[in-house]
C-alpha cells in the first residue's frame, strides 16, 4: 500500500485526483504569470510616447507591483473552491462509488479514518496553492525589480513585492 492511498477513500483513483489538483494549480499559476506579463509589458509601453516617429520616454510614474498581480490573486481565489469541491466529491463517492466504500469505512476500528480519507487531499490543496502563489509572486517581483530601469522604480519597490507575496 502506497502512502498516498490514505489521501482518498478506498477504491478511488488517487493518481487521477492528484493530477486534477496539480493541473488546476498549474492553471492558476499560468493565469498569474500571464496576468503579470501582460500588465508589466503594458506598463512599460505606457512609459513611452511616439513623437515624430521616434519613441520618447515620458515623465511618468511606473505602475505599482500589486495591481500587476491582480489576475493571479483572482485565479488563486477561484482555486480555493477546489478543496471544497473535492471534499464533496469524496463524501459522495463513499455513498455512490463502485464498491460503496462507506460500508468498508464503517467497519474500520478507527472512526477518524473516514474523515481523514475524505479530507486529506483537500487539506493539502490550500497550502500547496499558497506556497505556489508566494513563490511565483516573488519570481515576478524579481523580474519587476531587475528588468525595470532604476529611474522608473519607486523607492519602496522591494517592499511592494514582499507585501504582495506575503
NUMAR-378104 format. One record per residue: residue number from 0; residue in one letter; x, y, z of N, C-alpha, C in turn. Coordinates in Angstrom, 2 decimals. Layout:
BEGIN
i,aa,n_c1,n_c2,n_c3,ca_c1,ca_c2,ca_c3,c_c1,c_c2,c_c3
NUM,a,X,Y,Z,X,Y,Z,X,Y,Z
...
***
This chain:
BEGIN
i,aa,n_c1,n_c2,n_c3,ca_c1,ca_c2,ca_c3,c_c1,c_c2,c_c3
0,x,0.85,-1.19,0.00,0.00,0.00,0.00,0.88,1.25,0.00
1,x,0.62,2.11,-0.90,1.36,3.36,-1.04,0.88,4.36,0.01
2,x,1.77,5.26,0.40,1.39,6.26,1.42,0.30,7.19,0.91
3,x,0.24,7.41,-0.39,-0.77,8.32,-0.93,-2.15,7.67,-1.00
4,x,-2.23,6.36,-0.74,-3.55,5.72,-0.70,-4.42,6.28,0.41
5,x,-3.81,6.77,1.47,-4.58,7.31,2.60,-5.14,8.70,2.30
6,x,-4.86,9.24,1.13,-5.36,10.57,0.78,-6.76,10.54,0.19
7,x,-7.22,9.38,-0.23,-8.53,9.27,-0.87,-9.30,8.10,-0.28
8,x,-10.62,8.09,-0.43,-11.41,6.95,0.03,-11.01,5.67,-0.72
9,x,-11.23,4.51,-0.11,-10.85,3.26,-0.77,-11.61,3.06,-2.08
10,x,-10.86,2.60,-3.08,-11.46,2.37,-4.39,-11.36,3.56,-5.33
11,x,-11.03,4.72,-4.83,-10.92,5.92,-5.67,-9.51,5.99,-6.26
12,x,-9.41,6.46,-7.48,-8.12,6.57,-8.15,-7.38,7.80,-7.63
13,x,-6.38,7.58,-6.79,-5.65,8.69,-6.17,-4.81,9.45,-7.19
14,x,-4.27,8.74,-8.17,-3.43,9.43,-9.17,-4.26,10.42,-9.98
15,x,-5.47,10.03,-10.31,-6.35,10.92,-11.06,-6.67,12.18,-10.24
16,x,-6.97,12.01,-8.95,-7.31,13.16,-8.10,-6.10,14.07,-7.89
17,x,-4.92,13.46,-7.68,-3.70,14.27,-7.53,-3.40,15.02,-8.82
18,x,-3.58,14.36,-9.95,-3.35,15.01,-11.24,-4.32,16.16,-11.47
19,x,-5.59,15.97,-11.10,-6.57,17.04,-11.25,-6.19,18.25,-10.40
20,x,-5.80,18.01,-9.16,-5.40,19.13,-8.29,-4.17,19.83,-8.84
21,x,-3.20,19.06,-9.32,-1.97,19.64,-9.87,-2.26,20.44,-11.14
22,x,-3.13,19.93,-11.99,-3.45,20.64,-13.23,-4.19,21.95,-12.95
23,x,-5.10,21.93,-11.99,-5.81,23.17,-11.66,-4.87,24.18,-11.00
24,x,-3.93,23.69,-10.22,-2.93,24.58,-9.62,-2.02,25.15,-10.70
25,x,-1.65,24.34,-11.67,-0.83,24.82,-12.79,-1.60,25.86,-13.61
26,x,-2.89,25.67,-13.76,-3.71,26.65,-14.48,-3.74,27.98,-13.74
27,x,-3.89,27.94,-12.42,-3.88,29.17,-11.63,-2.51,29.86,-11.73
28,x,-1.44,29.08,-11.72,-0.10,29.66,-11.85,0.09,30.28,-13.22
29,x,-0.43,29.63,-14.25,-0.31,30.17,-15.60,-1.09,31.49,-15.73
30,x,-2.26,31.55,-15.14,-3.03,32.80,-15.16,-2.25,33.90,-14.44
31,x,-1.61,33.55,-13.33,-0.83,34.54,-12.59,0.33,35.06,-13.45
32,x,1.05,34.16,-14.09,2.20,34.58,-14.90,1.77,35.38,-16.13
33,x,0.72,34.94,-16.79,0.24,35.68,-17.97,-0.33,37.04,-17.58
34,x,-1.04,37.09,-16.46,-1.57,38.37,-15.99,-0.46,39.34,-15.66
35,x,0.58,38.85,-15.00,1.71,39.71,-14.68,2.41,40.18,-15.95
36,x,2.65,39.26,-16.89,3.38,39.61,-18.12,2.63,40.67,-18.93
37,x,1.32,40.49,-19.09,0.57,41.48,-19.87,0.53,42.83,-19.15
38,x,0.37,42.82,-17.83,0.34,44.09,-17.09,1.71,44.77,-17.12
39,x,2.76,43.99,-16.97,4.11,44.57,-16.94,4.47,45.19,-18.28
40,x,4.20,44.46,-19.37,4.56,45.00,-20.68,3.66,46.17,-21.07
41,x,2.43,46.19,-20.62,1.57,47.35,-20.86,2.10,48.57,-20.10
42,x,2.58,48.36,-18.88,3.14,49.46,-18.08,4.43,49.98,-18.71
43,x,5.25,49.08,-19.23,6.49,49.51,-19.91,6.17,50.32,-21.16
44,x,5.17,49.85,-21.90,4.79,50.56,-23.12,4.21,51.94,-22.80
45,x,3.53,52.05,-21.68,2.94,53.34,-21.29,3.99,54.36,-20.89
46,x,5.20,53.92,-20.67,6.28,54.85,-20.29,6.86,55.58,-21.49
47,x,6.44,55.21,-22.68,6.95,55.84,-23.89,5.80,56.45,-24.68
48,x,6.13,57.48,-25.42,5.19,58.10,-26.34,5.91,58.25,-27.69
49,x,5.18,58.10,-28.75,5.77,58.21,-30.08,5.66,59.66,-30.54
50,x,6.81,60.26,-30.80,6.85,61.65,-31.27,7.69,61.72,-32.54
51,x,7.07,62.13,-33.62,7.74,62.26,-34.91,8.41,60.94,-35.33
52,x,7.72,59.84,-35.08,8.21,58.54,-35.50,9.23,57.91,-34.57
53,x,9.58,58.57,-33.48,10.55,58.01,-32.54,9.91,57.84,-31.17
54,x,10.41,56.85,-30.43,9.93,56.64,-29.07,10.66,57.58,-28.12
55,x,9.87,58.31,-27.33,10.41,59.23,-26.36,9.90,58.83,-24.98
56,x,10.80,58.78,-24.02,10.41,58.39,-22.67,9.58,59.50,-22.03
57,x,8.48,59.10,-21.42,7.60,60.05,-20.75,8.08,60.30,-19.34
58,x,7.69,61.41,-18.81,7.94,61.71,-17.39,6.71,61.23,-16.62
59,x,6.66,59.95,-16.38,5.51,59.36,-15.71,6.02,58.40,-14.63
60,x,5.12,58.04,-13.76,5.44,57.10,-12.70,5.11,55.69,-13.19
61,x,6.05,54.78,-13.00,5.83,53.39,-13.42,4.78,52.75,-12.51
62,x,4.02,51.85,-13.07,2.93,51.19,-12.33,3.45,50.43,-11.11
63,x,2.64,50.39,-10.08,2.99,49.66,-8.86,2.92,48.15,-9.12
64,x,3.55,47.38,-8.25,3.64,45.94,-8.45,2.34,45.20,-8.12
65,x,1.68,45.56,-7.05,0.49,44.82,-6.59,-0.62,44.73,-7.63
66,x,-0.97,45.80,-8.33,-2.02,45.67,-9.35,-1.64,44.73,-10.49
67,x,-0.35,44.55,-10.72,0.08,43.63,-11.77,-0.20,42.18,-11.40
68,x,-0.35,41.91,-10.11,-0.58,40.55,-9.63,-2.07,40.24,-9.43
69,x,-2.93,41.16,-9.79,-4.36,41.01,-9.53,-4.96,39.78,-10.20
70,x,-4.60,39.49,-11.45,-5.15,38.32,-12.15,-4.80,37.03,-11.43
71,x,-3.57,36.95,-10.94,-3.16,35.77,-10.19,-3.91,35.63,-8.88
72,x,-4.16,36.75,-8.23,-4.92,36.69,-6.98,-6.32,36.14,-7.21
73,x,-6.95,36.58,-8.30,-8.28,36.07,-8.62,-8.24,34.59,-8.99
74,x,-7.20,34.18,-9.69,-7.08,32.77,-10.08,-6.93,31.88,-8.85
75,x,-6.11,32.31,-7.89,-5.94,31.50,-6.68,-7.19,31.56,-5.80
76,x,-7.91,32.63,-5.86,-9.18,32.70,-5.13,-10.17,31.68,-5.71
77,x,-10.19,31.56,-7.03,-11.04,30.54,-7.66,-10.53,29.15,-7.32
78,x,-9.21,28.98,-7.23,-8.65,27.67,-6.89,-9.03,27.26,-5.47
79,x,-9.32,28.20,-4.62,-9.72,27.87,-3.25,-11.03,27.09,-3.21
80,x,-11.80,27.12,-4.28,-13.03,26.32,-4.34,-12.75,24.86,-4.64
81,x,-11.56,24.54,-5.12,-11.21,23.16,-5.47,-11.28,22.24,-4.25
82,x,-10.69,22.60,-3.10,-10.80,21.69,-1.96,-12.24,21.43,-1.50
83,x,-13.08,22.43,-1.58,-14.48,22.25,-1.19,-15.15,21.26,-2.16
84,x,-14.90,21.44,-3.44,-15.46,20.53,-4.45,-14.92,19.11,-4.24
85,x,-13.63,19.00,-3.96,-13.01,17.70,-3.78,-13.55,16.99,-2.53
86,x,-13.75,17.73,-1.47,-14.31,17.14,-0.25,-15.73,16.62,-0.51
87,x,-16.53,17.41,-1.17,-17.90,16.97,-1.50,-17.87,15.74,-2.42
88,x,-16.95,15.75,-3.35,-16.82,14.61,-4.28,-16.40,13.34,-3.53
89,x,-15.47,13.47,-2.59,-15.03,12.31,-1.82,-16.15,11.73,-0.97
90,x,-16.91,12.59,-0.32,-18.02,12.12,0.51,-19.08,11.47,-0.37
91,x,-19.38,12.07,-1.51,-20.37,11.48,-2.42,-19.90,10.13,-2.94
92,x,-18.60,10.00,-3.17,-18.06,8.73,-3.66,-18.25,7.61,-2.64
93,x,-18.15,7.95,-1.37,-18.34,6.93,-0.33,-19.70,6.26,-0.44
94,x,-20.71,7.04,-0.80,-22.06,6.51,-0.84,-22.48,6.00,-2.21
95,x,-21.83,6.48,-3.27,-22.28,6.09,-4.60,-21.18,5.46,-5.45
96,x,-19.99,5.30,-4.90,-18.88,4.72,-5.66,-19.14,3.26,-6.01
97,x,-18.27,2.73,-6.86,-18.45,1.37,-7.35,-18.56,0.33,-6.25
98,x,-17.77,0.42,-5.21,-17.80,-0.60,-4.17,-18.52,-0.14,-2.91
99,x,-19.17,1.00,-2.97,-19.85,1.56,-1.80,-18.90,1.55,-0.60
100,x,-17.87,2.37,-0.69,-16.80,2.37,0.30,-17.26,2.74,1.70
101,x,-18.43,3.30,1.84,-18.90,3.69,3.16,-19.07,2.46,4.06
102,x,-19.44,1.33,3.48,-19.61,0.12,4.28,-18.26,-0.39,4.78
103,x,-17.24,-0.30,3.95,-15.89,-0.68,4.36,-15.37,0.26,5.43
104,x,-15.58,1.55,5.24,-15.06,2.54,6.17,-15.74,2.43,7.54
105,x,-16.98,2.06,7.59,-17.68,1.95,8.87,-17.19,0.76,9.70
106,x,-16.59,-0.23,9.05,-16.11,-1.40,9.78,-14.71,-1.21,10.35
107,x,-14.05,-0.13,9.99,-12.69,0.09,10.49,-12.72,0.42,11.98
108,x,-11.70,-0.01,12.73,-11.69,0.27,14.17,-11.54,1.76,14.49
109,x,-10.83,2.48,13.66,-10.66,3.93,13.89,-11.72,4.69,13.09
110,x,-12.63,5.31,13.78,-13.70,6.06,13.11,-13.17,7.30,12.39
111,x,-12.06,7.82,12.86,-11.50,9.02,12.24,-10.94,8.76,10.85
112,x,-10.74,7.50,10.51,-10.20,7.16,9.19,-11.10,7.66,8.07
113,x,-12.39,7.63,8.27,-13.35,8.12,7.28,-13.12,9.60,7.01
114,x,-13.00,10.39,8.05,-12.79,11.83,7.89,-11.43,12.12,7.28
115,x,-10.42,11.39,7.74,-9.06,11.60,7.24,-8.99,11.31,5.75
116,x,-9.58,10.22,5.32,-9.51,9.87,3.90,-10.30,10.82,3.02
117,x,-11.35,11.39,3.53,-12.14,12.33,2.73,-11.50,13.72,2.69
118,x,-10.84,14.10,3.78,-10.36,15.49,3.89,-8.86,15.66,3.69
119,x,-8.10,14.59,3.56,-6.64,14.71,3.47,-6.20,15.47,2.22
120,x,-6.64,15.03,1.07,-6.23,15.70,-0.17,-6.75,17.13,-0.26
121,x,-8.02,17.38,0.08,-8.47,18.78,0.07,-7.67,19.66,1.03
122,x,-7.27,19.10,2.17,-6.49,19.90,3.12,-5.09,20.20,2.62
123,x,-4.57,19.39,1.72,-3.24,19.64,1.16,-3.26,20.63,0.00
124,x,-4.42,20.82,-0.60,-4.52,21.72,-1.77,-4.24,23.18,-1.41
125,x,-4.79,23.65,-0.31,-4.64,25.07,0.05,-3.20,25.45,0.40
126,x,-2.48,24.69,1.23,-1.08,25.07,1.47,-0.22,25.01,0.21
127,x,-0.51,24.05,-0.66,0.23,23.96,-1.92,-0.03,25.20,-2.78
128,x,-1.27,25.64,-2.82,-1.61,26.84,-3.59,-0.97,28.09,-2.99
129,x,-0.96,28.18,-1.67,-0.35,29.34,-1.02,1.15,29.39,-1.27
130,x,1.80,28.23,-1.21,3.24,28.19,-1.48,3.54,28.53,-2.93
131,x,2.75,28.01,-3.85,2.96,28.31,-5.27,2.74,29.79,-5.55
132,x,1.70,30.36,-4.96,1.41,31.78,-5.17,2.55,32.66,-4.65
133,x,3.03,32.37,-3.45,4.13,33.16,-2.88,5.40,33.04,-3.71
134,x,5.74,31.82,-4.12,6.95,31.61,-4.91,6.86,32.33,-6.26
135,x,5.74,32.21,-6.93,5.60,32.88,-8.23,5.54,34.39,-8.09
136,x,4.93,34.87,-7.02,4.89,36.31,-6.80,6.30,36.85,-6.57
137,x,7.11,36.11,-5.82,8.50,36.54,-5.62,9.29,36.50,-6.92
138,x,9.06,35.48,-7.75,9.73,35.42,-9.05,9.31,36.59,-9.94
139,x,8.03,36.88,-9.97,7.54,38.03,-10.75,8.11,39.33,-10.19
140,x,8.22,39.42,-8.87,8.79,40.60,-8.24,10.26,40.77,-8.59
141,x,10.96,39.66,-8.72,12.36,39.72,-9.13,12.47,40.27,-10.55
142,x,11.59,39.81,-11.43,11.56,40.34,-12.80,11.20,41.82,-12.77
143,x,10.21,42.17,-11.99,9.77,43.56,-11.88,10.91,44.46,-11.43
144,x,11.64,44.05,-10.40,12.69,44.89,-9.84,13.96,44.92,-10.69
145,x,14.28,43.81,-11.34,15.53,43.76,-12.10,15.39,44.18,-13.56
146,x,14.23,43.96,-14.15,14.04,44.30,-15.56,13.58,45.74,-15.78
147,x,13.14,46.38,-14.72,12.68,47.77,-14.82,13.85,48.70,-14.54
148,x,14.04,49.70,-15.38,15.12,50.66,-15.09,14.94,51.32,-13.72
149,x,16.05,51.56,-13.05,16.01,52.11,-11.69,15.29,53.45,-11.61
150,x,15.39,54.24,-12.63,14.76,55.58,-12.60,13.23,55.48,-12.61
151,x,12.68,54.35,-13.04,11.24,54.17,-13.07,10.69,53.58,-11.78
152,x,11.52,52.86,-11.05,11.04,52.18,-9.86,10.78,53.13,-8.71
153,x,9.78,52.80,-7.93,9.52,53.55,-6.71,10.59,53.18,-5.68
154,x,10.76,54.03,-4.70,11.78,53.77,-3.68,11.47,52.51,-2.88
155,x,10.21,52.18,-2.75,9.82,51.01,-1.97,9.43,49.82,-2.86
156,x,10.11,49.63,-3.97,9.76,48.57,-4.92,9.84,47.19,-4.28
157,x,10.92,46.93,-3.55,11.05,45.62,-2.91,10.01,45.44,-1.81
158,x,9.67,46.49,-1.12,8.63,46.40,-0.10,7.29,46.06,-0.73
159,x,7.03,46.63,-1.91,5.79,46.30,-2.63,5.75,44.83,-3.01
160,x,6.90,44.30,-3.43,6.98,42.90,-3.84,6.71,41.99,-2.64
161,x,7.37,42.26,-1.52,7.19,41.40,-0.34,5.78,41.53,0.24
162,x,5.22,42.71,0.17,3.85,42.90,0.66,2.86,42.12,-0.21
163,x,3.08,42.11,-1.52,2.20,41.36,-2.42,2.37,39.85,-2.25
164,x,3.59,39.42,-1.92,3.86,37.98,-1.80,3.32,37.41,-0.49
165,x,3.41,38.19,0.56,3.02,37.65,1.87,1.85,38.43,2.41
***
